[in-house]
Amino acid sequence: MSTADRYRAYAEAFELSLADDDWTRLEQYFTEDAVYRPDGTPDSDVTGRDAVLARLKGLGDVGSEVQKLPAAGSF
């Protein structure tokens, strides 16, 4: 699987997780020691797969409706 194919698969899984709140499907995309740096500085680091997934889940809990938009073009 190419990097672009893997990214597309992750993006699709992320959208599904936003829609149905099943974040376990994203576990395969993160190592146990994953680091998420949301604002680009070490002070904002979220460390560990479970913590990263919890943070991503929190992004979907903002109360807004998720809407899938059509895409055009390629990566």
Protein Blocks (a to p, Z undefined) as FASTA:
>chain_A
ZZklmmmmmmmmmmmmmmnopaklmmmmpcfkbccdfkopaklpcedjklmmmmmmmmmm
nopacdddddedjZZ
